[in-house]
């Protein structure tokens, strides 16, 4: 992000000192509408590398579902975790 110049800094400070009722928003663009917003859309949990031993048939089934078996395994584990947490 760009650093503010002196004039911009003065303007921001002047606005900060003003009461909200005195600030004109007539020339401000329309506010963002949050219709259709998705909670957690950009949430990216931290991933940890892990070595795990799975039954061969379980791993074969995960891989047979197509690309992304690790993501699928994570989703299955997360669903189980959330179901358990609701109890």
FIBA-980840 format. One record per residue (C-alpha): residue number from 1; residue in one letter; x negated, y negated, z. Coordinates in pm, 1 decimal, always signed. Layout:
N
R  kolfi  rolum      east     north        up
R    NUM      A         X         Y         Z
...
END
This chain:
87
R  kolfi  rolum      east     north        up
R      1      X      +0.0      +0.0      +0.0
R      2      X    -120.8    -348.9     -82.1
R      3      X    -227.1    -577.9    +198.3
R      4      X     -16.0    -891.9    +245.5
R      5      X    -169.5   -1227.1    +162.7
R      6      X    -157.5   -1519.3    +409.2
R      7      X    +157.9   -1671.5    +262.7
R      8      X    +343.6   -1340.2    +278.3
R      9      X    +226.0   -1283.4    +634.3
R     10      X    +355.3   -1628.2    +737.7
R     11      X    +691.7   -1560.3    +571.1
R     12      X    +727.5   -1224.7    +746.4
R     13      X    +643.7   -1379.3   +1083.3
R     14      X    +893.7   -1661.1   +1024.4
R     15      X   +1164.3   -1407.7    +939.3
R     16      X   +1079.1   -1203.5   +1248.3
R     17      X   +1138.3   -1510.8   +1466.1
R     18      X   +1477.9   -1584.6   +1307.8
R     19      X   +1806.0   -1453.3   +1443.5
R     20      X   +1961.0   -1189.6   +1218.4
R     21      X   +2268.7   -1406.9   +1166.3
R     22      X   +2050.2   -1682.5   +1015.2
R     23      X   +1886.3   -1458.3    +752.7
R     24      X   +2056.6   -1479.6    +412.9
R     25      X   +2087.7   -1151.9    +224.6
R     26      X   +2264.2   -1301.3     -78.8
R     27      X   +1974.9   -1239.0    -315.7
R     28      X   +1884.1    -898.8    -170.4
R     29      X   +1957.7    -596.5    -390.5
R     30      X   +2244.8    -366.6    -299.6
R     31      X   +2155.9    -122.0     -25.5
R     32      X   +2086.8    +238.2    -107.5
R     33      X   +2391.8    +458.9     -98.4
R     34      X   +2327.4    +779.2     +90.3
R     35      X   +2604.9    +976.0     -79.5
R     36      X   +2462.4   +1307.8    -186.2
R     37      X   +2153.9   +1271.1     +32.1
R     38      X   +2007.5   +1602.1    +143.8
R     39      X   +1874.0   +1635.9    +496.4
R     40      X   +1524.8   +1781.0    +500.6
R     41      X   +1477.6   +1763.0    +123.6
R     42      X   +1117.1   +1653.5    +160.7
R     43      X   +1044.1   +1848.0    +478.5
R     44      X    +737.1   +2064.1    +429.5
R     45      X    +653.6   +2278.6    +730.4
R     46      X    +287.9   +2344.2    +797.1
R     47      X    +182.9   +2677.9    +651.6
R     48      X     -62.5   +2901.3    +835.5
R     49      X    -266.3   +3171.6    +663.6
R     50      X    -190.0   +3514.2    +803.2
R     51      X    -290.0   +3874.9    +756.6
R     52      X      +6.2   +4105.6    +808.0
R     53      X     +64.8   +4475.6    +761.6
R     54      X    +393.5   +4568.8    +597.7
R     55      X    +535.6   +4904.9    +505.3
R     56      X    +448.9   +4981.2    +143.9
R     57      X    +813.7   +5016.5     +41.3
R     58      X    +904.5   +4681.0    +199.4
R     59      X    +622.5   +4507.1     +14.2
R     60      X    +715.7   +4683.8    -309.9
R     61      X   +1076.2   +4567.0    -271.7
R     62      X    +969.9   +4207.5    -205.6
R     63      X    +743.0   +4207.7    -510.4
R     64      X   +1006.4   +4376.9    -728.5
R     65      X   +1233.9   +4075.2    -678.5
R     66      X   +1001.7   +3867.2    -894.6
R     67      X    +747.2   +3595.7    -844.4
R     68      X    +727.6   +3433.7    -501.7
R     69      X    +741.5   +3731.2    -267.6
R     70      X    +560.8   +3540.8     +10.1
R     71      X    +812.2   +3257.0     -10.7
R     72      X   +1095.3   +3510.8      -7.4
R     73      X    +946.0   +3683.3    +298.7
R     74      X    +916.8   +3345.8    +472.7
R     75      X   +1283.0   +3269.9    +392.9
R     76      X   +1396.0   +3605.8    +531.1
R     77      X   +1195.7   +3555.0    +849.1
R     78      X   +1324.1   +3197.9    +889.2
R     79      X   +1686.5   +3314.6    +850.6
R     80      X   +1629.9   +3582.1   +1115.9
R     81      X   +1464.6   +3326.9   +1345.3
R     82      X   +1752.1   +3078.4   +1306.1
R     83      X   +2013.9   +3349.6   +1360.3
R     84      X   +1836.3   +3459.2   +1677.4
R     85      X   +1807.3   +3097.9   +1798.9
R     86      X   +2186.3   +3048.0   +1767.7
R     87      X   +2256.6   +3329.1   +2014.5
END
